[in-house]
Amino acid sequence: MNISSTAGHVMPVRNLRDYFRQSIDAAIDRQGVAVDTHATHYVVNLLTIFSRSEELYEDRGDMYGLRPLALMLADAVEAKTAEERSFTLQRIGDVALFIAGFFADSLAYKLVDLDYYIYMGGSAYGSLSDEVRGTVRGRALAGVYAELAAKFQIVVDVLNDVRDETRRSSDVDLLRTYEVWLKTGSRRAAALLRQNGVVPMTGLGTRPRH
């Protein structure tokens, strides 16, 4: 598979799963953060799956694309079975993580921004962890979902790093970076601001509250 960068080049990748694993491991090292290896493995698999558009977008006959997170949450609340609810919660977390990680800039000036996706995704993974705990599936994945819920912002920062490395661009939109830091408290955004001579005021950057 090929991965294109915004610099106009195409980078051939022999094994996409290995590419994502190596890129994520490198980003984690660069940022000096800790993410459980099982959670990292989950994210690598997620990125590999969502690299196929038919896995990311939903085809409902009259609609093809991404269903809004709020509607997916309503689906989870109205689910008739525990399996259906768990599937929908996982879908919310997965989509929110992917969009926040790779398409955060596209959320600027929208009705819902990056902080909304971080809140929704982290909450969905947290609820999913509680939902499956005690089940056969939960013995393998409850801890992974709990880790992703607790470190959703950190994982988003890691994926933002992977995205920017793929772009091969040193350009930083300082206004957008400041906005992201202000809304989410992202440590990566704060570091980028400092690297470009902007010192964030301690206490201003906040975690999303809803």
Residue, then its C-alpha position, 0 to 999 in steps of 0.5 A: m500500500n502507498i501512503s501519500s504526504t502533503a508534500g506531494h510525494v508518495m511513500p511505498v510501504r511494504n507492510l502497513r501494520d509494521y509501518f504503523r507500529q514503528s511510527i507509533d513506537a517512534a512517536i511515543d519515544r519522541q514524546g517521552v510518554a508511556v502507553d501500555t503495549h497492548a493498547t499500542h497493539y490495538v491502535v496499530n490494528l485500528l489504523t490498519i483496518f481504517s486504512r480501508s475506507e469501507e471499514l471507516y465509512e458506513d453505508r446505510g443505503d441512503m447515507y454513506g460516510l461517518r455517522p455523527l458521534a452523538l447519533m452513535l451514542a444514541d444508538a448505544v443508549e437504545a441498543k437492544t442487546a449488550e453486544e450491540r451496545s458494546f459494538t457501538l461504544q467501540r465504534i465511537g471510541d475508534v472513530a473519535l480516536f482516528i479522526a482526532g489523531f489524523f484529521a484534527d485540523s479539519l475540525a477547526y471552525k466546526l461546531v464540534d472541535l477536537d476537545y469534543y472528539i477527545y471527550m466522546g472517545g475517551s468516555a466511550y472507551g471507559s464505558l466499554s471497559d466497564e461494559v465488558r468487564g467480567t465477560v470472556r471478551g473483557r478478560a482480554l480487552a477491558g484493560v486495553y479500553a481502560e488504558l485508552a480511556a485514561k490516556f486518550q489525549i496522549v494517544v491522540d498526541v502520538l497520532n498527531d506526531v505520526r501524521d506530521e512525520t508523514r507530512r514531512s513538513s516543519d510548518v506549524d500553524l501556531l494559532r491552531t496549535y494554541e487553540v488545541w492546547l487551550k481546549t485540550g491541554s495537549r502536552r504536545a501542543a504546548a511543546l510545539l508552541r515553546q519550540n516556536g517561541v510561544v510560552p503557554m500560560t500555566g493554568l489556561g490550557t484545560r481538559p475538555r469539560h462537558 
